[in-house]
Amino acid sequence: MAALSKALQTLSFTTTTNTNNKMLYLYLCNLSNHPTVPRYCKIYTNNATYSKNVVLLDGGKELLKSVGFEEFASFLEWNNGEDDDGEEGGENRLALVKDAVAALELLKYGKK
């Protein structure tokens, strides 16, 4: 939760366009609404939309990592928190995603 708070604080103090925040919001909103759909659990980092929006945001990539995205060579993938031994922490990570969506909605409407 501390990493999420720090990333959100960084985002709230950066002066970027609303479009950049909107794309980050859309990534997380889609994941929040469809956490078991594979297309919403993976973000290709060589994608133009990602490169033009999230990469330019101070704290954007950190926000994704703080809610459970893990970085691989050419993509970020959301880990729902399931361990190799079958224990799940997905509810906690999904709650973080939903918290991030709510916070980004506040930023979207200019309420810091």
N, C-alpha and C positions, 0 to 999 in steps of 0.2 A: 504494500500500500504506500510505503514511503517513496518508492521509485515512481509510482503513478502520480503522487502529489507533486514531486519535484518536476516531472515532465510537464504536467499541466501548468505549474507555476511558470516554467520557462516559456511555454506557449502563450500564456496570458500577457507576458511582457514583451513579446516580439511584435514588431510592426510588419506584418505580412498581409497579403491580400486575403480577403474572405474566401476566395476560391481554394486556396491552399488548405485552409481549415476545413472547408466543405468536403474535400476529397478524403481527408483523414476521417472526418465524421462519417462519410458514406462507407468507407472500409469497415469501420467498427460497428456501425448501425446494421449493416448487412450481416456481419458475424453475430451480433447480438440476437438478431431475429432468426438466424439460421445456423446455429453453431455446429450442426452435424453435416452440413453441406460442404463438401470438399472445396468447391470453387471459392468459398468465402473464407476458408482457413489458410489460403496461400496467396501471397502477394509477390508477384515477380518484380524484382528490383531493377531489371533492365527495361521494364515497361515505361513508356513515355509519360503516362499519367503520374506514375509514382515518382519518376525522376523530376518532373516539372513542378510537382506539388509537395509531396511529403519530404523529399530530400532538402528542399529549400526552407523548410520549417525548423527553426531551432527547437529541439525537443520532440519533433515529430517521430523520428525513428525510435527515440527513447521511450516515447509513449507506447508505441506498438510493442516494444520489448517488455515494458512493465506490465502489460496485460497478458503476457504469455507467448508472444511471437518469438521464435528462435531464428537466428540468422544462419542461412546456408549460402553456398556459392552464388547463386543467382536468384534466390527468393527468400522470403520470410514465411515461416509456417507457424500457425497458431497451435500450440500444444495445450490440449484441454486439461492437462495435469495428470493423465493416467500414467502411472509408473509401470515398470517392467513386471512387477509382481502383481499387477492387476488392481492396485489401490488407486482410487480416483480422487483427484482434487479439482476436477472440472467445474464443480459448482462455484468454488472460490474464484477461479479464473474467469468464469462467465460473469460472475458478480463484478469483477474488476472491469471487464469490458463494458458492462452496463453502466457502471459508475463513470467510466471515461466518456461514454456517449452522453450521459446527462451533463457532465462538466463541459463538453464541447458544445452542447446546445446552449449553455449559459454564455460561453464565449461568442458563439454565433450571433447572439442577440445583444452583444455588447455589455453583458453584466459580468464584471470581474469579481 
